[in-house]
Amino acid sequence: CLPANQERLSGGKLSTVQFHPSAQVVLTAGLDRCVSLFQVDGIKNPKIQSIYLESFPIHKACFSADGEQVIATGTHHKMFYVYDMMGGSIIPVHQVRGMEERFVRDFEVSPDGSLMLLTGTSGYLHLLSMKTKELISTMKANGRCTASAFTPDSSKIYTYSKEGEVFIWDVKSRKCLHRFQDEGSLVGRCIAVSKNNQYVACGSSSGVVNLYTTDVCLREKNPKPVKAIMNLVTAATSVTFNPTTEILAVASKRTDEAVKLV
């Protein structure tokens, strides 16, 4: 099997690999300060282009919902970059007015393409307009937020705290609708909501991933998972559902080849 990034292997650790929302294109980005795009044909996987960001090791990169932009955050930077794929321009966003954060690292883009959620320190969550990259509102959870996920209709946000508690927010009112404790979680690491909005998966530092139904999450303080996945021996750092909600991928970046498909 030919590597997707065969024509430009990363010079450092990769922090992001993502498929384009509508085209047969894959994005890679990492600590070598480069965002690369490849056409996935399974034969040569030719490189489309690479964007080098000076003195900016990349913590995370992500396509916008329409696939026309790439947003990239650094490992120790307050600013972030927006690459306009249509215009070919790289736009630095130096400071978001009204947002006091030392570093900007983790973020999520809403499925409807209108919002960007930046995870701040001390439980602060900053909601930005994707169009203007300006601050709309700030929410505050108890403890430190380690992961967030929008629901498929972009109406709610699930945030997972370091203490293993999950907060459910209403996007329109920016109020916390409900909170629940992830069973057996010592340190929360990653969270995902299925595309059909039926399931929520929570991955913790122990490597256990709990699968819940969304209706139970919205109702109970201590819900019972419908399934507990215990295949990983290191911390679960990434969970994602496939588009038809038939497969859940669980991975750990703490060790090589620690990927499970359930």
C-alpha angles and dihedrals in degrees: 000000000000116000112248090230095044093131093054116021112194118260090214142019114314113234098179138034116171138163120230111255094239112005131067091254131122127203125211127185136165153135093317087077093244134124111198131187123203133188106232109219099140091234107071103344090213120213113248096191147316126225116205117207110201115235090350116120103194119239095179139356127187140175118242114246092261091046093236097111138042118209118201130187126192134231095247108009137114092205129065135198133238117200112203103210094191096050096031092229129137111217119195115211101204101178135004106218112240094018117109108193129140093210134018110207119132122051143153131210118219115243091238089057097235102103143046121198117207117197110223133186127280093024097305117147118192121204114205133185109249090211099054101015087227125140115263100174145334125227127194127214127186112261127001119319113228102173141011138190135187120223113246092258091050091234097115139033126210114205124188120209129213087245091061096255121132121213122199115207132194106227096207098050095026088223128135107252097186144339132208140181117248104232113254095353116148097174122010114226113164141005137190137182118211119245091245090051091237101114142038120200121201121191122196140193091264090064093249117133116199119204118208135177111244095231091058091047091056092049112036134059094208106026122185115236116240087219137010115206111206103170097113121081094191130054116298103238100169135035128172138163124225115243094263095047092237097113132043117199116207122187142172124206090197092085138021121271093003096151126130129185113204 
